[in-house]
Each structure stands twice: as C-alpha cells, then as structure tokens.
Amino acid sequence: MTGCSIADVFDLVDQLPRVSRSDNGRYWRLTVENRIFGYVWEPTGTVGLKQTLAEQLALVAERPDTFEVQFTSGGFGWVVVRLAGVQRDELAELTFEAWRLTAPAALIDLRGDRLPG
C-alpha cells in the first residue's frame, strides 16, 4: 500500500463546493460555509475528519494502526487518519462524509452522492 499525501487531501477537498482551507501555523483547518469538518497536520502526515460516532469506533476497531480517536463533539466522532495507511479512494470517502456531515442541506442536495476523485 502506497498511501496518500497531504497533496491528496488538498486535491480532494478542493473538489467539494464551498470549501475553504486556512493555515493556522501548526495545522490547516478545512471548512465548508465556515463550519469545520477537518484538520490537516503536515508534519505528522495526518488528517482529522468529522465522522459519525459509529463510524469513528468502527474505523479505530478495524485498523488501529491507521485510525485513532481524536475527540467527540456534538454527537460526532472525529478520527485521526494516518495518510500513509489509506488509499485515495478510501480517503475520498472519508473526506466526503466529513463534508456531508457539516455542509448545509441545500449544498448537499446540489452535490448529491458524487465523491471527489
């Protein structure tokens, strides 16, 4: 498995509507309509993504070498993803789900179920 890079994360999020990236020095913040759905830490090659609690627990239980619990908030379970441990199609699904859990309903309706590539 070759895994993904920070460039893959940025390429995927840039394909989603109304996403902004902001560099906060130690990490990048990913937002849709000013709502946070992810964080990127370049030095560690990791990304933190919003997921459902059930998905957070399933990912960590299935592959603890790739996923870890970041935190829970408002009924959501954020998960740290070690980019070296995921393929681009899996990262696309995780990123899209984080975006969908955060974006306004009208924006989700416009996008449909089309994953970024």
N, C-alpha and C positions, 0 to 999 in steps of 0.2 A: 504494500500500500504506500503510495507516494504522499498522500495527504494534501492539505490545502495551505494557502499562504494568506497573509494579510491582504494582498492584492486581490485574491479571490473574494474575500469578504467585501471589499470595497466595490468590486465589479458587480457582485450580486445585489447589494443594497442600492447601487446607483441605477439599477433596472426597475426599481419599485417607485411608484408615484409618491411625490411629496416628501421624499426622504432627504434629511439634512445630516451632514457629518460635521462635528465640531471637535477640534483638537484642544484638549484640556491639559496639555503638557504631559502627564503620565499616561493618559488614555484618550481614546476617541469616544465620543458619545454619538449614538445613532438615534435619530428621532424621526417620527412621522407626525406632521402637524404639531410640532413642539412637544410630543409625547415620547418618552424614551422607550425604546424596545431593544436596545443593545449597547454593549460597550466593547471596545477593542483595545487590547493591550499588546502593542507591537513587541516589546522586549521579551515577553513570555510566549508569544505566538498563540495567544488565546483570545476567545471572544466570549462574552457573557450575553446570553439571549433569554428573553422572556418566553416562558412555556407554561402550559397548564401544570398544576401540581402533579397530576397523574403522569404526565409525560416526563417531567423532571425526575421523578422517582424511578420510572421505567428505564430511562437512559442511564442513570447512575448505577442502577442494579445490574443492567445488562453489560455495560462497559465502563467500569470504574477507572480504568486506565486512560480513558478518553474524556469522560464526563464527570463533573463533580457539582455538588450543590453549591450555588453561590449564595442565595438567600431566598426567602419567601416574602411576598408583599401583596396585600390586597387579594389574596386567593390565587396568586400566581407563583410559580416556582421558577426562579432564574437558575440557569445552568451554565457552568463554565465549560467551554468546548476547547479541547486541545486540538488545534487545527491540523497538526501532523497525523492525527488519528482518524480523520474523516475525509471521505471523497467529496468532490464538488457537488454531486447530485444530492447527497445527504445534507451538506451544508446549505444548499439551496432550499431544501425542505424546511430545515430548522429556522433559517432566516426568514422565509416566507411566513411561517407560522408565527414567529415573534412579531412580524409586521402586522399580520392579520389580527392578532390579539390586542393590538394597540391602535390601529388606524380607525378613523371614523367609518361608520357603516356605509355611508354613501361612497366613500373611496374604495372600500372592499367590494361593493357591488360593481363599481366600474372596472375593477381589476379582474374580478371573477376568480377562478381557481388556477390561473396561469402562473406557474412557477417562474422565477428568474432563471436564466440559463447560464 
